[in-house]
Amino acid sequence: MEQAKSFARTNAPDAAGEASTRSFDGDSGARGLQRDLQDRLQPPADEAIADGAASPEPSGGSSGRWVRRTLRVALGLAIVAVFGWMPLKALLQTSSVEAVVNARIVTLRSPIDGTVTAKPNNPTHLSALSEGDLILHVVNARGDRIRLDDLRRQMSRLDNERPSFAAKLAAAETAQQDLARQSSQFRDGRTLQLEARIAEIQSAIEAAAARREEATAAVERASSLVRSGTVSTVELARLTREQAIAQQTEIGARRRLDAAKVELTAVKSGTYLGDSYNDRPSSVQREEEMRQRVSDLRADLAHADAEIAWLTHEIAVEQIHYVNRSEADIRAPVKGRIWEMMTSPGEDVRAGQPLLKLLDCTGAVVTANVTENVYNRLRLGEQASFEPNDGSAALQGEIVNLTGASGAPANLAINPDVLNKEPYRVTVSMPALDTTGRDCAVGRTGRVVFNDGAAKS
């Protein structure tokens, strides 16, 4: 086209001169000018023959024009088919009007009253967080520690009393051992004394038995002599009386022997029989009293040890409670990124006050709105695919919520009410979305295409 315009400008004077001398026939006007222009553009026949080019046949030129026209028509139909099929396909598919990648919002609140401090690397709105990462730190310098101080005072008192209990117990045990040794010595001495008394009584019994036998023999002799008149009856009576005394003396000695044996048996069993009213000597009684005191002191010491052990445990527990009441670490419960920071370091907060909102990128969903006709054909659990507008591959998912005109849960990062082209809303779970850390795709737009079963139902 540019060459034709240049040629027309250079040859315009010649064409004007020739046009003034040429006589036009009845077809003069625009058609004549067109024929004249074609004649000017076509090379002369002799130049074509000189170049060795054959003059085209009239039938061959007509056939070429039809071929070119057919090719142009075919090319136009192909372009129409290619660029028109996609809108037609989208029109025939059961799909959403709008769709956006969404995720849940986790609101972190302060567990205690205190002042907010930041971690060394202060998180920003773009910070990618892993589960358990420290975000903020809340410190309460006025935490209640009354119970902790009371427990520590009780522990200090028992720590001071325990050495006294231990010293008293040691002294009592020493005294009890001394009294036990005295009691053992007294029992051994009393036993020896009774054994000696028994031996003495046995000797007395033997002497009494001998006197009784001698008196019996004297009475027998006197009785035989009284018949002959050698011994008087008075002498016989005296000898008979001595015989009776000897017998009673022997009987009394045997009774004393029995009493000594009973007393010895009682001593061996731990009971003392004597002239006093006490069944035990004072050393034994004092030893028993000291043994009782040792038992009491041991019980007191054991009670103090148990109390110290209990206080140690309570102090450890109360220390943890005090730390939890005075300090609190705000950590990320899920893997994601910070969506909204609602406080700043140095700010005083109350227990339960929201500190920040965390985007839970591990459970991304797609919220979409559809027409009423499409909505009424959808069912929970049906398969769907999300086609991002950035041209990436489609992702498979499942319908998890049909809220219709009532909207969707409010704890989403993007409120479904912003999709306002159609009032009926659908939530589709997309496990295939890689929305962890900085790759969180919340806000990406696209289109949700539902399965063929929903389209045919």
ChimeraX attribute file (.defattr): number of C-alpha atoms within 10 A of each C-alpha:
attribute: neighborCount
match mode: 1-to-1
recipient: residues
	/A:1	6
	/A:2	7
	/A:3	8
	/A:4	10
	/A:5	9
	/A:6	11
	/A:7	13
	/A:8	16
	/A:9	11
	/A:10	10
	/A:11	11
	/A:12	11
	/A:13	11
	/A:14	11
	/A:15	15
	/A:16	11
	/A:17	10
	/A:18	10
	/A:19	13
	/A:20	10
	/A:21	8
	/A:22	9
	/A:23	8
	/A:24	12
	/A:25	8
	/A:26	6
	/A:27	9
	/A:28	12
	/A:29	10
	/A:30	9
	/A:31	10
	/A:32	14
	/A:33	14
	/A:34	12
	/A:35	12
	/A:36	13
	/A:37	14
	/A:38	11
	/A:39	11
	/A:40	14
	/A:41	12
	/A:42	9
	/A:43	10
	/A:44	11
	/A:45	12
	/A:46	10
	/A:47	10
	/A:48	13
	/A:49	11
	/A:50	10
	/A:51	9
	/A:52	9
	/A:53	11
	/A:54	10
	/A:55	9
	/A:56	8
	/A:57	8
	/A:58	8
	/A:59	8
	/A:60	9
	/A:61	10
	/A:62	10
	/A:63	11
	/A:64	11
	/A:65	11
	/A:66	11
	/A:67	11
	/A:68	11
	/A:69	12
	/A:70	12
	/A:71	12
	/A:72	12
	/A:73	12
	/A:74	12
	/A:75	12
	/A:76	12
	/A:77	13
	/A:78	12
	/A:79	12
	/A:80	11
	/A:81	12
	/A:82	11
	/A:83	11
	/A:84	12
	/A:85	12
	/A:86	11
	/A:87	11
	/A:88	11
	/A:89	10
	/A:90	12
	/A:91	10
	/A:92	10
	/A:93	14
	/A:94	25
	/A:95	25
	/A:96	23
	/A:97	19
	/A:98	19
	/A:99	28
	/A:100	24
	/A:101	26
	/A:102	31
	/A:103	26
	/A:104	21
	/A:105	21
	/A:106	20
	/A:107	16
	/A:108	18
	/A:109	17
	/A:110	21
	/A:111	19
	/A:112	20
	/A:113	22
	/A:114	24
	/A:115	18
	/A:116	23
	/A:117	18
	/A:118	17
	/A:119	14
	/A:120	9
	/A:121	9
	/A:122	12
	/A:123	17
	/A:124	13
	/A:125	12
	/A:126	12
	/A:127	16
	/A:128	18
	/A:129	24
	/A:130	16
	/A:131	11
	/A:132	12
	/A:133	15
	/A:134	19
	/A:135	21
	/A:136	23
	/A:137	18
	/A:138	25
	/A:139	21
	/A:140	19
	/A:141	12
	/A:142	10
	/A:143	16
	/A:144	14
	/A:145	15
	/A:146	10
	/A:147	14
	/A:148	17
	/A:149	14
	/A:150	12
	/A:151	16
	/A:152	16
	/A:153	12
	/A:154	14
	/A:155	20
	/A:156	12
	/A:157	12
	/A:158	17
	/A:159	14
	/A:160	11
	/A:161	13
	/A:162	18
	/A:163	12
	/A:164	13
	/A:165	17
	/A:166	15
	/A:167	12
	/A:168	17
	/A:169	21
	/A:170	15
	/A:171	12
	/A:172	19
	/A:173	19
	/A:174	14
	/A:175	17
	/A:176	21
	/A:177	15
	/A:178	15
	/A:179	22
	/A:180	20
	/A:181	15
	/A:182	15
	/A:183	21
	/A:184	14
	/A:185	13
	/A:186	15
	/A:187	19
	/A:188	14
	/A:189	12
	/A:190	17
	/A:191	18
	/A:192	13
	/A:193	14
	/A:194	20
	/A:195	16
	/A:196	13
	/A:197	17
	/A:198	20
	/A:199	14
	/A:200	14
	/A:201	21
	/A:202	17
	/A:203	13
	/A:204	19
	/A:205	21
	/A:206	15
	/A:207	16
	/A:208	22
	/A:209	19
	/A:210	15
	/A:211	19
	/A:212	21
	/A:213	15
	/A:214	16
	/A:215	21
	/A:216	19
	/A:217	14
	/A:218	16
	/A:219	21
	/A:220	14
	/A:221	14
	/A:222	20
	/A:223	19
	/A:224	13
	/A:225	15
	/A:226	15
	/A:227	11
	/A:228	9
	/A:229	9
	/A:230	10
	/A:231	15
	/A:232	14
	/A:233	15
	/A:234	10
	/A:235	14
	/A:236	20
	/A:237	14
	/A:238	11
	/A:239	22
	/A:240	19
	/A:241	14
	/A:242	19
	/A:243	21
	/A:244	14
	/A:245	16
	/A:246	22
	/A:247	19
	/A:248	15
	/A:249	19
	/A:250	22
	/A:251	15
	/A:252	16
	/A:253	21
	/A:254	19
	/A:255	14
	/A:256	17
	/A:257	21
	/A:258	14
	/A:259	14
	/A:260	21
	/A:261	16
	/A:262	13
	/A:263	20
	/A:264	23
	/A:265	16
	/A:266	15
	/A:267	19
	/A:268	13
	/A:269	9
	/A:270	13
	/A:271	16
	/A:272	20
	/A:273	19
	/A:274	10
	/A:275	7
	/A:276	9
	/A:277	8
	/A:278	12
	/A:279	15
	/A:280	16
	/A:281	15
	/A:282	12
	/A:283	18
	/A:284	19
	/A:285	16
	/A:286	16
	/A:287	20
	/A:288	16
	/A:289	14
	/A:290	21
	/A:291	19
	/A:292	14
	/A:293	17
	/A:294	21
	/A:295	15
	/A:296	13
	/A:297	20
	/A:298	18
	/A:299	14
	/A:300	16
	/A:301	20
	/A:302	14
	/A:303	13
	/A:304	18
	/A:305	15
	/A:306	12
	/A:307	15
	/A:308	19
	/A:309	13
	/A:310	13
	/A:311	18
	/A:312	15
	/A:313	12
	/A:314	16
	/A:315	20
	/A:316	13
	/A:317	13
	/A:318	18
	/A:319	16
	/A:320	12
	/A:321	15
	/A:322	18
	/A:323	16
	/A:324	16
	/A:325	21
	/A:326	19
	/A:327	20
	/A:328	19
	/A:329	19
	/A:330	22
	/A:331	16
	/A:332	21
	/A:333	16
	/A:334	18
	/A:335	20
	/A:336	27
	/A:337	25
	/A:338	22
	/A:339	19
	/A:340	17
	/A:341	14
	/A:342	13
	/A:343	15
	/A:344	14
	/A:345	14
	/A:346	12
	/A:347	11
	/A:348	15
	/A:349	21
	/A:350	13
	/A:351	11
	/A:352	12
	/A:353	16
	/A:354	16
	/A:355	19
	/A:356	22
	/A:357	20
	/A:358	24
	/A:359	29
	/A:360	27
	/A:361	25
	/A:362	18
	/A:363	20
	/A:364	25
	/A:365	24
	/A:366	28
	/A:367	29
	/A:368	27
	/A:369	31
	/A:370	23
	/A:371	17
	/A:372	14
	/A:373	10
	/A:374	16
	/A:375	20
	/A:376	14
	/A:377	13
	/A:378	20
	/A:379	14
	/A:380	13
	/A:381	13
	/A:382	15
	/A:383	20
	/A:384	23
	/A:385	22
	/A:386	27
	/A:387	18
	/A:388	18
	/A:389	14
	/A:390	9
	/A:391	8
	/A:392	8
	/A:393	11
	/A:394	17
	/A:395	15
	/A:396	19
	/A:397	22
	/A:398	20
	/A:399	22
	/A:400	17
	/A:401	17
	/A:402	19
	/A:403	16
	/A:404	19
	/A:405	14
	/A:406	11
	/A:407	17
	/A:408	19
	/A:409	12
	/A:410	12
	/A:411	12
	/A:412	18
	/A:413	20
	/A:414	18
	/A:415	14
	/A:416	23
	/A:417	18
	/A:418	9
	/A:419	20
	/A:420	12
	/A:421	12
	/A:422	17
	/A:423	18
	/A:424	26
	/A:425	28
	/A:426	25
	/A:427	24
	/A:428	28
	/A:429	25
	/A:430	22
	/A:431	15
	/A:432	12
	/A:433	21
	/A:434	14
	/A:435	21
	/A:436	20
	/A:437	20
	/A:438	13
	/A:439	13
	/A:440	22
	/A:441	18
	/A:442	19
	/A:443	14
	/A:444	14
	/A:445	20
	/A:446	21
	/A:447	22
	/A:448	29
	/A:449	21
	/A:450	23
	/A:451	16
	/A:452	12
	/A:453	12
	/A:454	19
	/A:455	15
	/A:456	8
	/A:457	8
